[in-house]
């Protein structure tokens, strides 16, 4: 009776979701986007190292 209380016998394991196929269209003339991120210009002035120690007179 407990098997019926838990919903019956367990069925076969389900298959993992399939990956959709990649369709390559030879008639598409659009240029694909670059595969890398574009470089962003630096913000503000570059970081300078601290000055050396001062000499006492």
Secondary structure, 3 states (H helix, E strand, C coil): CHHHHCCCCCCCCCCCCCCCCCCCCCCCCCCCCCCCCCCCCCCCCCCCCCCCCCCCC
